[in-house]
């Protein structure tokens, strides 16, 4: 017999022994880290959907449990598969991909020598890759915290957070790991982001990479969101100042020239690669978001006689009593309306739908993660909160975002509360359908508003945060329920 | 005085039987029949009875009287003690077996309206439990020999066709299942042997843990030239469908539910402003639409099957050749199975001591099915035809007045219903209109399989045979699907077409030497052999989306996008050495020992494993003291056997699962490489320790025969996909390891009685019963429970130590509270002691205790109780055959029970979203009907009746008895037949699946929505049940 045949080598997969052998393979592994965070169950679509439909701007149309009905309905249980179990699983898969990569990068360092590798590979390229991995790990932990843990301000981070997995996991042991506190998880997120800021490249070769790979500004932008979520407004100001000049034009001075585009319609027009998009996840016809993950499928109306070109699933339409009812905020008059209403809201079958992701099948509009406008509004809010309603820079930032979409500028605010509420309202309009709403509710420990027949959820309620999934409870004896 | 008797002996099919022994009862005179079945025998005057006997046939005694010519017809005896039984790499006499081997004759599986032979084996053999998980044509049945013998690997038996292992399971990439075993025309099968214990199966070593099924196809017989034509035609229909609400009742119930919802809302201080949105839709003539969705989905299917075979043989050559064509249309629209097959079996003696032969089968099989939602993993599909007629509102139409299908986006049109919560918008169900799928979409799988072997055998010296066999088994599958852009699953992709091409290629080379020798009363037989098997499996395919124009409905048409789909590539190699030693003394004391050493490429560091099985037998009835005692008259045969051995399991392990691997994918336009398989290089065989003790007996000159055995399989080193904390993020959240153990035990009893045997009338009853008890002995950690999800959504089955595999974990339901109509469940108290009853009021306060205090939400893991087993505790079959003159009547009953079923379909049928309900919902709680079966209906309530929570009210017992087959036949008298120039002719009518007796409230207690999952049995979720088939047929022999 031919004993070699007993050791066949797979032709479509690599052995773990060879994946650090060439710079090209290592580069492809970095792409893979993004692909995992971009999973349809995570930031490739569903996470953004969950962030919006938990609140009150959308109405579920299809009663389909697979398309976030229970998220919308606040009837999740620890066995809810599509949302509670899959989001957790997808995020931690992404985290472990980063951890495995980081460990492999270090373990294989002896290979990084000429001629196979560039002479500066170990000193320049490796830290860049580490920075990308740690950025994505931070983004994943941050995103998980917003669903599965109490807000930071509820107990100043003392509440149970997440199991903090930082080791490469490839084997059987180590199932049991207790939850770190919310503050501990945030500390790790910030440590990763600080490392990323220092080691990420300042820019890539083209607009596609600048929107779909993390660069230095991306890390800074995410830090503004993290600090805002933690209620550390002074830090928001510090970080945002690295990206936002003191006055218009609002364009980052360093690195990629991220800035406020003159038209939000441009920002969401294919291929969604303006400098306003600091990080978005890309799709192609070969690399689609996957069934029932596509943002466009959730929000676009289905094709019918009144909207023959629409190819959505019409899973959710805009709540007539939600943000679109606020004609003042949307500056709706007989002759004009905010661009974000005029261009992104379509009527079909008597209901309003969000058309921010107009591409239709195969749904390759990029999934947004963070935009320059968010950094500006975060900065505006932080400035108002630290300096009071009279802060002119904060007002200018708010109006800059608002007026580029033909919104009526605010003249002034009577109180800090009024100013902050205006910013929050603006965020609700600006980021409708981008998954930011849940962050803005939870970080303030505010009630989740009710809609239709669904009641509001007060912060004291059990279902204010998601349950820890049953799959984790079964295997990790140190985990605790929410 | 001596006289001569002449005559001819024929089989029950009318063919001449050469070699039949004819002896005078009580005297020494005897002869045997010649090639034409004729004999001539001189007998003494005092002789009064002749005995005709032949291996494989029932012996017959005929009183001579004054006759001088006696023609005899012998009936085949499928469980005869002297039949030849096919075992691994050889044959043995049943009498001499020490292992447990069940035999099913080819006649038992021929002419049944099934697609593959193993479907017709249901209930036929003890220890072999076969269930039909759904009614989709050519879906593989679930075959379990002596219980579930694995958790993560396959528990299916190894199928060996004429010595060459073949493929089993669904090989299709589309909704049309394709079971490769359907490539064999059941009419070509001579016999099927099931090897159950270690003494019988250990010769198959590492693949024997789930038992082995050996299929032997027909061969020509010397001196016979036969042409046989077999045809049948039949009608297939659904039965036991659910009785769902008509339009009027539907609207009444749902609007009542809306009123109750408003009342609940007001109760909690909210506004009760939902509108009663369930309104009659009127058709073009102004009549109220009352759609019977079942009518669009089910049909009466017409099926036919035709086979012609011819066979014959000379001293040197024998041959069997056949062609077959069957076209079966199922009860579901668009469900079709077609097979065209051809077989040639040849054996030729080149020299006196050297022979060669071949077995070659070619089959083309075409499978088409709609989206049934019944295959493993598809239970919750919104396109499933099992589910749609249960959920779709009856008050909306299937078609618009202009004749086009009523659609709204991907889903069915809303009709006049409006959303109670948002009355400005229509209530558009997210479910699909089935007429779209049936009219525009298709899913099919067509395979071409060539399967066969050639051999050469040289008898080196008397009793020593060396043999080499080379076999191939190559299948090509072309799988195609199309989904229209109009609506349904193809809607969001703008129309979608997929094509896949799969090849399974295998070659097998076996070399054996067998030496049989007798010294006095000592009989020896030794077999030694080696075998190599190489298997390559590949599939490639693509999915095209966004059709350029509705005109296109094939992959080759124009679409704007294309993406690779369904690709895989694998290979494995098995190299083995094996042997068998058998010894008996005077056919009384029997001993056998099998061993096999296997090396398999899929394992990690340790590729080799050694397996063995040994058996002892004692035929006490061969002892002189027995023969001379009066006992021998009644108990004519008695044999005790016992066996033990260790066999392995590698069936179902991935080709590269032990390797830590990185796969390649895409991030936008860029390629990726990422960690995607956590390998365990220590992974190796599962070991199944099989013990078998039993006895077989013949009573009253073997008029009653039977066997009894006790079996126990202890499986060690069970491979478990050890669940890892999802927070570890390891690919698939699991790693395979040889951890865990499990035991199956039970008894088998098999009986056959010739109750009445006369010229004009005979009655034969046979039956079998098997018990099985499965117990999981060890898992990864103490207290671990492994959940098995149904289609990735609902987890019903949990496997834990001390229980049997996949028991149902359900929260105990205490029925409906007569006070207020709320569902009552029992939850565990916070301190862990005792239980409290809680009740549910949808959107009206949720869960409360009976005295109205807020209570926590019940959950399955904390509050659930186990209901098990999900596998039958007992099962079997009873076969009755009557013959009266030229008529024969057979009815076969299959039975099974002791198991629990989770009737998830029932949960859906009482869901209070817009879903339609079973008519029994009319017995819901109202203030006037407080002693109701179902809770007060509240619109949107998916909790009270089990959609959102597995509860015991949906757990039912699964006992059933099924009249699996009834056949009435009429055979032409041989004399009449020969006058019209044919050897034999039989006409018959049969009903397959004629009746079902069960208390189970679902469609079919055999349904398994998780298909052949080891740990996910006993779940009924939206699957279609089995059909009933009426056929008429004939066979004619020339």
Boltz contact constraints between the chains, C-beta under 6 A:
constraints:
  - contact:
      token1: [A, 1]
      token2: [B, 532]
      max_distance: 6.0
  - contact:
      token1: [A, 1]
      token2: [B, 575]
      max_distance: 6.0
  - contact:
      token1: [A, 5]
      token2: [B, 573]
      max_distance: 6.0
  - contact:
      token1: [A, 6]
      token2: [B, 573]
      max_distance: 6.0
  - contact:
      token1: [A, 6]
      token2: [B, 599]
      max_distance: 6.0
  - contact:
      token1: [A, 6]
      token2: [B, 601]
      max_distance: 6.0
  - contact:
      token1: [A, 6]
      token2: [B, 607]
      max_distance: 6.0
  - contact:
      token1: [A, 8]
      token2: [B, 571]
      max_distance: 6.0
  - contact:
      token1: [A, 8]
      token2: [B, 601]
      max_distance: 6.0
  - contact:
      token1: [A, 10]
      token2: [B, 656]
      max_distance: 6.0
  - contact:
      token1: [A, 11]
      token2: [B, 569]
      max_distance: 6.0
  - contact:
      token1: [A, 12]
      token2: [B, 569]
      max_distance: 6.0
  - contact:
      token1: [A, 13]
      token2: [B, 661]
      max_distance: 6.0
  - contact:
      token1: [A, 13]
      token2: [B, 663]
      max_distance: 6.0
  - contact:
      token1: [A, 14]
      token2: [B, 662]
      max_distance: 6.0
  - contact:
      token1: [A, 16]
      token2: [B, 660]
      max_distance: 6.0
  - contact:
      token1: [A, 19]
      token2: [B, 662]
      max_distance: 6.0
  - contact:
      token1: [A, 19]
      token2: [B, 673]
      max_distance: 6.0
  - contact:
      token1: [A, 25]
      token2: [B, 673]
      max_distance: 6.0
  - contact:
      token1: [A, 28]
      token2: [B, 671]
      max_distance: 6.0
  - contact:
      token1: [A, 28]
      token2: [B, 672]
      max_distance: 6.0
  - contact:
      token1: [A, 28]
      token2: [B, 673]
      max_distance: 6.0
  - contact:
      token1: [A, 29]
      token2: [B, 673]
      max_distance: 6.0
  - contact:
      token1: [A, 31]
      token2: [B, 667]
      max_distance: 6.0
  - contact:
      token1: [A, 31]
      token2: [B, 670]
      max_distance: 6.0
  - contact:
      token1: [A, 31]
      token2: [B, 672]
      max_distance: 6.0
  - contact:
      token1: [A, 32]
      token2: [B, 672]
      max_distance: 6.0
  - contact:
      token1: [A, 32]
      token2: [B, 673]
      max_distance: 6.0
  - contact:
      token1: [A, 32]
      token2: [B, 674]
      max_distance: 6.0
  - contact:
      token1: [A, 34]
      token2: [B, 667]
      max_distance: 6.0
  - contact:
      token1: [A, 35]
      token2: [B, 665]
      max_distance: 6.0
  - contact:
      token1: [A, 35]
      token2: [B, 667]
      max_distance: 6.0
  - contact:
      token1: [A, 35]
      token2: [B, 672]
      max_distance: 6.0
  - contact:
      token1: [A, 59]
      token2: [B, 422]
      max_distance: 6.0
  - contact:
      token1: [A, 62]
      token2: [B, 430]
      max_distance: 6.0
  - contact:
      token1: [A, 63]
      token2: [B, 913]
      max_distance: 6.0
  - contact:
      token1: [A, 64]
      token2: [B, 430]
      max_distance: 6.0
  - contact:
      token1: [A, 81]
      token2: [B, 793]
      max_distance: 6.0
  - contact:
      token1: [A, 88]
      token2: [B, 726]
      max_distance: 6.0
  - contact:
      token1: [A, 89]
      token2: [B, 726]
      max_distance: 6.0
  - contact:
      token1: [A, 92]
      token2: [B, 726]
      max_distance: 6.0
  - contact:
      token1: [A, 92]
      token2: [B, 727]
      max_distance: 6.0
  - contact:
      token1: [A, 92]
      token2: [B, 729]
      max_distance: 6.0
  - contact:
      token1: [A, 93]
      token2: [B, 729]
      max_distance: 6.0
  - contact:
      token1: [A, 95]
      token2: [B, 729]
      max_distance: 6.0
  - contact:
      token1: [A, 96]
      token2: [B, 729]
      max_distance: 6.0
  - contact:
      token1: [A, 97]
      token2: [B, 674]
      max_distance: 6.0
  - contact:
      token1: [A, 100]
      token2: [B, 675]
      max_distance: 6.0
  - contact:
      token1: [A, 163]
      token2: [B, 727]
      max_distance: 6.0
  - contact:
      token1: [A, 165]
      token2: [B, 727]
      max_distance: 6.0
  - contact:
      token1: [A, 169]
      token2: [B, 728]
      max_distance: 6.0
  - contact:
      token1: [A, 169]
      token2: [B, 730]
      max_distance: 6.0
  - contact:
      token1: [A, 170]
      token2: [B, 678]
      max_distance: 6.0
  - contact:
      token1: [A, 172]
      token2: [B, 722]
      max_distance: 6.0
  - contact:
      token1: [A, 172]
      token2: [B, 735]
      max_distance: 6.0
  - contact:
      token1: [A, 175]
      token2: [B, 724]
      max_distance: 6.0
  - contact:
      token1: [A, 175]
      token2: [B, 725]
      max_distance: 6.0
  - contact:
      token1: [A, 282]
      token2: [B, 668]
      max_distance: 6.0
  - contact:
      token1: [A, 284]
      token2: [B, 668]
      max_distance: 6.0
  - contact:
      token1: [A, 284]
      token2: [B, 669]
      max_distance: 6.0
  - contact:
      token1: [A, 285]
      token2: [B, 561]
      max_distance: 6.0
  - contact:
      token1: [A, 286]
      token2: [B, 563]
      max_distance: 6.0
  - contact:
      token1: [A, 286]
      token2: [B, 666]
      max_distance: 6.0
  - contact:
      token1: [A, 287]
      token2: [B, 666]
      max_distance: 6.0
  - contact:
      token1: [A, 297]
      token2: [B, 492]
      max_distance: 6.0
  - contact:
      token1: [A, 302]
      token2: [B, 409]
      max_distance: 6.0
  - contact:
      token1: [A, 313]
      token2: [B, 492]
      max_distance: 6.0
  - contact:
      token1: [A, 314]
      token2: [B, 409]
      max_distance: 6.0
  - contact:
      token1: [A, 350]
      token2: [B, 424]
      max_distance: 6.0
  - contact:
      token1: [A, 350]
      token2: [B, 425]
      max_distance: 6.0
  - contact:
      token1: [A, 351]
      token2: [B, 425]
      max_distance: 6.0
  - contact:
      token1: [A, 361]
      token2: [B, 492]
      max_distance: 6.0
  - contact:
      token1: [A, 361]
      token2: [B, 493]
      max_distance: 6.0
  - contact:
      token1: [A, 361]
      token2: [B, 494]
      max_distance: 6.0
  - contact:
      token1: [A, 361]
      token2: [B, 546]
      max_distance: 6.0
  - contact:
      token1: [A, 362]
      token2: [B, 545]
      max_distance: 6.0
  - contact:
      token1: [A, 362]
      token2: [B, 561]
      max_distance: 6.0
  - contact:
      token1: [A, 452]
      token2: [B, 421]
      max_distance: 6.0
  - contact:
      token1: [A, 453]
      token2: [B, 421]
      max_distance: 6.0
  - contact:
      token1: [A, 470]
      token2: [B, 861]
      max_distance: 6.0
  - contact:
      token1: [A, 471]
      token2: [B, 726]
      max_distance: 6.0
  - contact:
      token1: [A, 472]
      token2: [B, 725]
      max_distance: 6.0
  - contact:
      token1: [A, 472]
      token2: [B, 726]
      max_distance: 6.0
  - contact:
      token1: [A, 472]
      token2: [B, 727]
      max_distance: 6.0
  - contact:
      token1: [A, 475]
      token2: [B, 723]
      max_distance: 6.0
  - contact:
      token1: [A, 475]
      token2: [B, 725]
      max_distance: 6.0
  - contact:
      token1: [A, 476]
      token2: [B, 725]
      max_distance: 6.0
